[in-house]
Amino acid sequence: MVNKKNQPEEIFAGFITQFDIEILEHTDRELRAYWHVHEADLNPAHIAHGGACFSVADVLCAVLGYKDRHVLTKSSHFYYYHSIEKGKVEIICRLSRKGSFTSLMEVELIQGGKVCMKGFFDMAKMKGTL
């Protein structure tokens, strides 16, 4: 099932109430979105909590892999280059390699024209139906 913003309900259930994510474009190979970072997403240093950044990247990789049921995070590498502040963050998630049971996703979190964070997520196929 997909909601009115063309987002898979099963992936986003409960998640979009925690983070303000807006999907802009979603193809088989790429997903573009905005994450509107609010005060609640910040840590005591007034920058986006690292776990929040990782979670947003992870769930968007699952959305990109949704069609092939590649929605389970098998492994990941996540790099923090610059802090993310309150405001709009552009997220670009790309399918780098696709296999029958796993896919490699590459994701960038961009704010103010700078790549602030970059991740690589090995997404595994979920058995059964979604």
N, C-alpha and C positions, 0 to 999 in steps of 0.2 A: 504494500500500500504506500502511496506517495501523497504527501500533504499538498496544500494549495501553492506552496513555493517549490514544488517538485523535489521535495526532500524525502528520502526513504524514512518512513515513520519508525521502522524497527531499529534503525541506527540512531535516530535522533530522540527517541522516546525518553523524556526526562532530561535530556542533555541540553536542548535549546532553552529550557527554563533556567539553566545555570549560566550559559554563555550566549551572548547576542551574536549569532552567526547568520550571515546573509549569503546564500549561494547566488552567484552572479551567472555562472556558466558551468555546465556539466556535460561533458562528452564522454565517450568510452576511454579516452586517453588523457584527459585533463579536466581539472576542476579548479575554478576560480571563485574565491569568496572574500567577503569582508568579515572580520571579527571586530566588533565595536567593543573596545576595552573600557569597562566602567570601573568606578571606585572599588566595587566589591571584588574585582579581579586583581587588585594590587596587594603587594605585601607591605610590611612596615617601612620599607625603603621607598615606597610610592612608585614602584615599577611592577609590571605584570609578574605574577607568581610563576616561577619556572614550571611548576607542575601544571598550571593552567595552560601555559603555552604548549607544553607537550601533549596534554589531553586534547586540545583543539586540533593540533596537527594529526594526532592519532585517529580521531573520529572522522576527520575529513578524508584520510587515506581509506578508511573503511567505507565511506560513502562512495569514493571512486571505485573501489573494488566490489561494490554491492551487486552489480549485474552478474558477476561470475562467482558470487558468494565468497570472495576473498576478503573477509571482514575481521578475521581474528589476528591480532598482532603476535607474530611468532618471534620476531626480534626487531631491534631498532638501534640506530645510532642517531643522537640528537646533539647538535652543536649550537651553543649560545655565543653569538658574536657581539651583539649590542643589546642593551636593555630595551624593553618595550614599555612605552608609557601609555597613559590614558589617552584614548582616541581611536582612530581607525587604523586597522592593520590589514593589508592585502595579503591573501594567502593563495599561493599557486601550488597545486598538487598535480604531479605528473606520473603516469604509469611508465616506468623505465623498462621493466621486463615482465613478461607475463608467461607463466607456465600453467600446466593443468591443475596443480595443487597450491602453488604459491605465486605471488606477484611482488615485485619490488616497486615501491612507491617512493618518489622523491618530493619533498615538500619544503617550501620557503615561506617564511613569515617576514613581510616587508613593511617597514614604516618609515615615512619621510624619505623614500627613495633608497633606503639602505636595507640590505638583507640582514635582518637582526638574528634570525635563527634558521637553521637548515636541518632537515632530518631525512633519514632513510628508513623506511618501514618495510619489513618482509611480512606480507599479509598472507595468511593461510586460509584455505578453503574451509568453510563451515559445512559439516555434514548435514544432510536433511534439507529442510526448506526454511526460508526466512519468512 
